[in-house]
Amino acid sequence: MKSYEFMVVFRADFPVDDEKTIRAFLAKLTGGSAITSVSVLGKKHLAYPIKKMGVAGMQKEGVYVLATLESERIQVGAIEKEASMGNDVLRYLVTVKKGGKTRN
């Protein structure tokens, strides 16, 4: 299995207090990948305002969440589809974690 890092920027009003909710949302977003860790990095000002369809106004702040996932293969197309369907995700980035192979 490979390890991936998944950085997500949620809307500023996204409820990040409950880790169980975040894990469930990320599992849905990534197609059921095993989530090994979740770090809420907090609310930060964005480098530039983001207009998200279905959300009134420009988003100037976002809540940053960094998750570590394990999966045989990440379906980036499925993540893009899930992220674009909802209004909660402003931006995301999936990277292969260095030394990302793990043993079964």
PALUMBA-95849 format. One record per residue: z, y, x of N, C-alpha, C, CB in turn; residue in one letter; residue number from 1. Coordinates in steps of 0.02 Angstrom, whole numbers, plus 50000, padded with zeros to 5 digits. Last residue first. Glycine has a CB too. Layout:
# PALUMBA-95849
[[Z; Y; X]; [Z; Y; X]; [Z; Y; X]; [Z; Y; X]; a; NUM]
...
END
This chain:
# PALUMBA-95849
[[50212; 49760; 50109]; [50233; 49734; 50043]; [50292; 49689; 50051]; [50176; 49697; 50009]; n; 104]
[[50222; 49906; 50212]; [50217; 49834; 50202]; [50239; 49815; 50133]; [50259; 49796; 50255]; r; 103]
[[50119; 50053; 50210]; [50184; 50020; 50208]; [50172; 49945; 50198]; [50228; 50048; 50150]; t; 102]
[[50033; 50188; 50283]; [50031; 50118; 50261]; [50102; 50089; 50263]; [49984; 50076; 50304]; k; 101]
[[50042; 50320; 50333]; [50051; 50306; 50263]; [50048; 50235; 50240]; [50002; 50342; 50227]; g; 100]
[[50045; 50403; 50440]; [50079; 50338; 50447]; [50089; 50308; 50378]; [50146; 50346; 50484]; g; 99]
[[50049; 50541; 50332]; [50037; 50517; 50400]; [50078; 50453; 50412]; [50055; 50571; 50453]; k; 98]
[[49992; 50520; 50168]; [50048; 50534; 50212]; [50034; 50503; 50281]; [50115; 50506; 50182]; k; 97]
[[49854; 50596; 50099]; [49880; 50533; 50126]; [49934; 50550; 50176]; [49823; 50489; 50159]; v; 96]
[[49878; 50713; 49965]; [49860; 50697; 50035]; [49888; 50629; 50053]; [49887; 50752; 50083]; t; 95]
[[49838; 50815; 49831]; [49856; 50746; 49850]; [49833; 50735; 49922]; [49825; 50693; 49801]; v; 94]
[[49888; 50954; 49741]; [49856; 50931; 49803]; [49883; 50861; 49819]; [49869; 50980; 49862]; l; 93]
[[49868; 51072; 49606]; [49896; 51011; 49636]; [49857; 50994; 49699]; [49894; 50952; 49586]; y; 92]
[[49910; 51202; 49487]; [49873; 51177; 49545]; [49906; 51113; 49570]; [49870; 51231; 49601]; r; 91]
[[49970; 51204; 49358]; [49927; 51258; 49380]; [49882; 51235; 49437]; [49969; 51319; 49402]; l; 90]
[[50015; 51106; 49224]; [49997; 51104; 49295]; [49949; 51161; 49311]; [49964; 51035; 49313]; v; 89]
[[50027; 51129; 49084]; [50086; 51133; 49127]; [50069; 51138; 49202]; [50130; 51074; 49116]; d; 88]
[[49930; 51108; 48993]; [49937; 51176; 49017]; [49994; 51183; 49067]; [49949; 51222; 48958]; n; 87]
[[49818; 50964; 49005]; [49878; 51000; 48985]; [49880; 51070; 49014]; [49939; 50961; 49008]; g; 86]
[[49694; 50928; 49059]; [49706; 50921; 48987]; [49767; 50961; 48964]; [49715; 50848; 48969]; m; 85]
[[49695; 50937; 49196]; [49658; 50988; 49159]; [49671; 50985; 49084]; [49584; 50980; 49172]; s; 84]
[[49771; 50827; 49233]; [49796; 50894; 49250]; [49760; 50948; 49209]; [49787; 50909; 49324]; a; 83]
[[49690; 50720; 49191]; [49757; 50730; 49161]; [49782; 50801; 49173]; [49806; 50679; 49191]; e; 82]
[[49577; 50742; 49275]; [49571; 50741; 49202]; [49638; 50754; 49168]; [49543; 50672; 49179]; k; 81]
[[49633; 50733; 49403]; [49600; 50795; 49382]; [49595; 50798; 49306]; [49529; 50800; 49413]; e; 80]
[[49675; 50599; 49399]; [49725; 50653; 49407]; [49695; 50719; 49383]; [49749; 50658; 49480]; i; 79]
[[49552; 50535; 49390]; [49600; 50527; 49335]; [49653; 50581; 49338]; [49633; 50457; 49337]; a; 78]
[[49499; 50571; 49515]; [49465; 50591; 49454]; [49511; 50587; 49393]; [49404; 50547; 49442]; g; 77]
[[49584; 50506; 49603]; [49586; 50579; 49600]; [49552; 50604; 49537]; [49552; 50609; 49662]; v; 76]
[[49675; 50375; 49605]; [49615; 50394; 49568]; [49616; 50469; 49557]; [49611; 50356; 49499]; q; 75]
[[49733; 50300; 49749]; [49743; 50354; 49701]; [49676; 50371; 49670]; [49774; 50417; 49736]; i; 74]
[[49777; 50135; 49784]; [49724; 50185; 49784]; [49738; 50237; 49731]; [49654; 50152; 49773]; r; 73]
[[49899; 50075; 49792]; [49843; 50046; 49829]; [49788; 50098; 49837]; [49816; 49983; 49792]; e; 72]
[[50039; 50184; 49818]; [49988; 50155; 49776]; [49934; 50123; 49819]; [49956; 50209; 49729]; s; 71]
[[50175; 50288; 49810]; [50147; 50229; 49842]; [50099; 50197; 49793]; [50203; 50179; 49864]; e; 70]
[[50219; 50461; 49838]; [50195; 50406; 49795]; [50174; 50348; 49838]; [50136; 50430; 49751]; l; 69]
[[50326; 50596; 49834]; [50297; 50544; 49877]; [50281; 50484; 49833]; [50345; 50524; 49936]; t; 68]
[[50310; 50766; 49781]; [50327; 50696; 49767]; [50293; 50651; 49819]; [50305; 50676; 49695]; a; 67]
[[50365; 50926; 49756]; [50334; 50882; 49805]; [50358; 50811; 49791]; [50352; 50903; 49878]; l; 66]
[[50338; 51066; 49657]; [50369; 51000; 49660]; [50329; 50958; 49710]; [50371; 50966; 49589]; v; 65]
[[50363; 51234; 49614]; [50333; 51187; 49661]; [50373; 51122; 49663]; [50329; 51218; 49732]; y; 64]
[[50325; 51335; 49483]; [50377; 51291; 49508]; [50343; 51238; 49551]; [50420; 51259; 49450]; v; 63]
[[50260; 51503; 49495]; [50254; 51433; 49481]; [50312; 51394; 49510]; [50188; 51405; 49507]; g; 62]
[[50199; 51663; 49442]; [50249; 51620; 49473]; [50236; 51548; 49454]; [50321; 51642; 49453]; e; 61]
[[50098; 51719; 49373]; [50113; 51749; 49438]; [50165; 51710; 49476]; [50136; 51820; 49428]; k; 60]
[[49969; 51688; 49264]; [50030; 51658; 49292]; [50040; 51686; 49362]; [50025; 51580; 49293]; q; 59]
[[49912; 51799; 49139]; [49903; 51772; 49207]; [49971; 51745; 49232]; [49875; 51826; 49255]; m; 58]
[[49904; 51759; 48961]; [49916; 51799; 49021]; [49904; 51762; 49086]; [49986; 51824; 49021]; g; 57]
[[49943; 51608; 48879]; [49933; 51680; 48874]; [49948; 51714; 48941]; [49978; 51710; 48819]; a; 56]
[[49853; 51463; 48899]; [49916; 51497; 48915]; [49902; 51571; 48915]; [49944; 51473; 48984]; v; 55]
[[49727; 51413; 48879]; [49778; 51394; 48832]; [49846; 51425; 48844]; [49785; 51320; 48832]; g; 54]
[[49687; 51407; 49051]; [49663; 51405; 48982]; [49720; 51381; 48936]; [49601; 51359; 48975]; m; 53]
[[49765; 51511; 49165]; [49759; 51443; 49141]; [49738; 51444; 49068]; [49826; 51404; 49150]; k; 52]
[[49744; 51610; 49300]; [49734; 51609; 49228]; [49722; 51537; 49208]; [49674; 51655; 49206]; k; 51]
[[49852; 51660; 49425]; [49810; 51606; 49401]; [49805; 51611; 49325]; [49838; 51536; 49423]; i; 50]
[[49869; 51780; 49558]; [49880; 51760; 49488]; [49829; 51706; 49467]; [49874; 51822; 49442]; p; 49]
[[49912; 51722; 49723]; [49867; 51760; 49679]; [49880; 51737; 49607]; [49791; 51751; 49699]; y; 48]
[[50019; 51659; 49775]; [49982; 51703; 49820]; [49934; 51747; 49780]; [49942; 51662; 49872]; a; 47]
[[50163; 51658; 49667]; [50099; 51631; 49688]; [50063; 51682; 49732]; [50055; 51613; 49627]; l; 46]
[[50336; 51645; 49697]; [50279; 51688; 49680]; [50216; 51656; 49707]; [50288; 51760; 49708]; h; 45]
[[50425; 51499; 49643]; [50401; 51544; 49695]; [50345; 51587; 49667]; [50376; 51504; 49757]; k; 44]
[[50557; 51391; 49605]; [50509; 51439; 49579]; [50490; 51488; 49635]; [50538; 51477; 49518]; k; 43]
[[50573; 51231; 49694]; [50594; 51292; 49660]; [50537; 51337; 49638]; [50639; 51330; 49703]; g; 42]
[[50553; 51107; 49741]; [50558; 51160; 49791]; [50574; 51228; 49760]; [50494; 51165; 49831]; l; 41]
[[50611; 50955; 49706]; [50594; 51017; 49672]; [50606; 51073; 49722]; [50636; 51027; 49606]; v; 40]
[[50552; 50803; 49756]; [50590; 50862; 49780]; [50565; 50923; 49742]; [50582; 50872; 49857]; s; 39]
[[50557; 50631; 49739]; [50538; 50694; 49707]; [50583; 50749; 49733]; [50543; 50689; 49628]; v; 38]
[[50496; 50471; 49793]; [50543; 50528; 49798]; [50513; 50589; 49764]; [50558; 50544; 49872]; s; 37]
[[50415; 50369; 49745]; [50472; 50352; 49787]; [50521; 50409; 49796]; [50447; 50329; 49855]; t; 36]
[[50328; 50310; 49613]; [50353; 50373; 49640]; [50417; 50357; 49679]; [50367; 50426; 49583]; i; 35]
[[50188; 50214; 49596]; [50260; 50210; 49609]; [50283; 50274; 49644]; [50278; 50148; 49653]; a; 34]
[[50071; 50268; 49470]; [50089; 50254; 49540]; [50164; 50252; 49548]; [50058; 50307; 49588]; s; 33]
[[50020; 50298; 49343]; [50071; 50246; 49351]; [50087; 50227; 49422]; [50050; 50186; 49315]; g; 32]
[[49930; 50404; 49352]; [49907; 50339; 49329]; [49956; 50282; 49343]; [49842; 50322; 49361]; g; 31]
[[49979; 50527; 49381]; [49949; 50489; 49436]; [49929; 50418; 49416]; [49998; 50484; 49493]; t; 30]
[[50030; 50573; 49260]; [49978; 50612; 49293]; [49942; 50570; 49346]; [50009; 50674; 49325]; l; 29]
[[50132; 50481; 49234]; [50076; 50487; 49187]; [50016; 50521; 49222]; [50097; 50527; 49124]; k; 28]
[[50214; 50511; 49343]; [50187; 50443; 49335]; [50127; 50443; 49288]; [50242; 50395; 49309]; a; 27]
[[50247; 50645; 49314]; [50206; 50629; 49373]; [50177; 50559; 49370]; [50249; 50636; 49436]; l; 26]
[[50324; 50626; 49197]; [50264; 50667; 49195]; [50218; 50651; 49254]; [50283; 50742; 49195]; f; 25]
[[50428; 50547; 49247]; [50386; 50521; 49194]; [50320; 50560; 49190]; [50422; 50524; 49126]; a; 24]
[[50484; 50636; 49342]; [50456; 50572; 49364]; [50409; 50543; 49311]; [50513; 50522; 49378]; r; 23]
[[50527; 50739; 49256]; [50476; 50753; 49307]; [50443; 50688; 49330]; [50508; 50789; 49368]; i; 22]
[[50624; 50671; 49181]; [50566; 50701; 49147]; [50509; 50714; 49197]; [50585; 50767; 49112]; t; 21]
[[50714; 50641; 49282]; [50684; 50586; 49245]; [50620; 50611; 49209]; [50734; 50557; 49194]; k; 20]
[[50763; 50764; 49323]; [50718; 50727; 49368]; [50682; 50670; 49332]; [50757; 50699; 49428]; e; 19]
[[50779; 50908; 49238]; [50789; 50837; 49229]; [50738; 50798; 49271]; [50782; 50817; 49154]; d; 18]
[[50737; 51036; 49271]; [50807; 51019; 49279]; [50819; 50944; 49277]; [50849; 51053; 49226]; d; 17]
[[50614; 51086; 49247]; [50621; 51044; 49307]; [50693; 51024; 49319]; [50594; 51081; 49368]; v; 16]
[[50512; 51133; 49123]; [50581; 51110; 49132]; [50588; 51061; 49191]; [50607; 51076; 49067]; p; 15]
[[50412; 51275; 49158]; [50414; 51202; 49152]; [50485; 51178; 49166]; [50363; 51169; 49202]; f; 14]
[[50392; 51410; 49175]; [50439; 51389; 49123]; [50442; 51313; 49113]; [50421; 51423; 49058]; d; 13]
[[50293; 51421; 49273]; [50361; 51444; 49289]; [50413; 51421; 49238]; [50363; 51519; 49295]; a; 12]
[[50190; 51275; 49285]; [50205; 51341; 49257]; [50278; 51357; 49270]; [50189; 51343; 49181]; r; 11]
[[50186; 51187; 49444]; [50193; 51191; 49372]; [50201; 51263; 49349]; [50252; 51148; 49347]; f; 10]
[[50103; 51120; 49570]; [50129; 51185; 49551]; [50127; 51187; 49474]; [50089; 51245; 49583]; v; 9]
[[50130; 50979; 49672]; [50110; 51005; 49607]; [50142; 51073; 49597]; [50129; 50956; 49550]; v; 8]
[[50084; 50868; 49795]; [50114; 50934; 49783]; [50086; 50960; 49717]; [50100; 50984; 49842]; m; 7]
[[50108; 50716; 49853]; [50078; 50747; 49794]; [50116; 50812; 49781]; [50080; 50700; 49732]; f; 6]
[[50070; 50603; 49978]; [50111; 50660; 49958]; [50073; 50697; 49904]; [50127; 50708; 50019]; e; 5]
[[50066; 50425; 49985]; [50033; 50488; 49972]; [50086; 50542; 49960]; [49985; 50483; 49913]; y; 4]
[[50048; 50271; 50066]; [50093; 50323; 50043]; [50054; 50388; 50038]; [50154; 50331; 50091]; s; 3]
[[49973; 50115; 50018]; [49972; 50179; 50054]; [50023; 50227; 50024]; [49901; 50210; 50052]; k; 2]
[[50000; 49941; 50042]; [50000; 50000; 50000]; [50000; 50062; 50044]; [50061; 50000; 49952]; m; 1]
END
